[in-house]
């Protein structure tokens, strides 16, 4: 299983069509790494709506992905 920390800007309305959301995706080995990465990258998302999550990629094990929400702003 691969595990990722993801931080993604949430766009709404016209922004969804005209703009690419900011996104960070970093492979991690432990959930604790995600908390540190959130603190490190959160300043870049200040003033924006975003979601931080842990994405467990299970396709190599023939399973569906699992996503756990860490934080949602906006």
C-alpha positions as CSV (number, residue, x, y, z in Angstrom):
1,X,0.0,0.0,0.0
2,X,1.2,3.5,-0.8
3,X,0.1,6.3,1.5
4,X,0.1,10.0,0.6
5,X,-0.4,13.3,2.4
6,X,-2.6,15.5,0.2
7,X,-3.4,19.2,0.6
8,X,-5.7,20.6,-2.1
9,X,-7.3,24.0,-2.7
10,X,-11.1,23.9,-3.1
11,X,-12.3,26.0,-6.0
12,X,-16.0,27.0,-6.5
13,X,-18.1,28.5,-9.3
14,X,-16.2,30.1,-12.2
15,X,-12.8,29.4,-10.5
16,X,-13.4,25.7,-11.1
17,X,-13.4,26.3,-14.9
18,X,-10.8,29.0,-15.1
19,X,-8.2,28.0,-12.5
20,X,-6.1,25.0,-11.5
21,X,-6.3,24.3,-7.7
22,X,-3.1,24.4,-5.7
23,X,-2.2,20.9,-4.6
24,X,0.5,19.1,-2.6
25,X,0.9,15.3,-2.7
26,X,3.7,13.7,-0.8
27,X,4.3,10.0,-0.2
28,X,4.5,9.1,3.5
29,X,5.1,6.0,5.6
30,X,3.4,7.0,8.8
31,X,0.3,9.0,9.6
32,X,2.3,11.2,12.0
33,X,4.3,12.6,9.0
34,X,1.0,14.1,7.6
35,X,0.5,16.2,10.7
36,X,4.0,17.7,10.3
37,X,3.5,18.3,6.6
38,X,0.2,20.0,7.2
39,X,2.0,22.5,9.5
40,X,4.7,23.0,7.0
41,X,2.5,23.6,4.0
42,X,-0.6,25.3,5.6
43,X,0.9,28.8,5.3
44,X,0.9,28.5,1.5
45,X,-2.9,28.0,1.6
46,X,-3.7,30.9,4.0
47,X,-6.8,32.7,2.8
48,X,-7.9,29.8,0.6
49,X,-10.4,27.0,1.1
50,X,-8.7,23.6,1.3
51,X,-8.8,20.0,2.4
52,X,-5.9,18.1,4.0
53,X,-6.1,14.3,3.9
54,X,-4.3,11.0,4.0
55,X,-4.9,9.0,0.8
56,X,-4.2,5.3,1.1
57,X,-3.7,3.9,-2.4
58,X,-4.7,0.2,-2.4
59,X,-4.8,-0.5,-6.2
60,X,-1.7,-2.7,-6.1
61,X,-3.5,-4.8,-3.5
62,X,-6.6,-4.9,-5.8
63,X,-8.6,-2.7,-3.5
64,X,-10.2,0.7,-3.6
65,X,-8.4,3.8,-2.3
66,X,-9.3,5.1,1.2
67,X,-9.2,8.8,2.0
68,X,-9.2,10.2,5.6
69,X,-9.9,13.9,6.1
70,X,-7.4,15.6,8.4
71,X,-8.7,19.2,8.1
72,X,-11.1,21.2,6.0
73,X,-11.1,25.0,5.8
74,X,-13.9,26.9,4.1
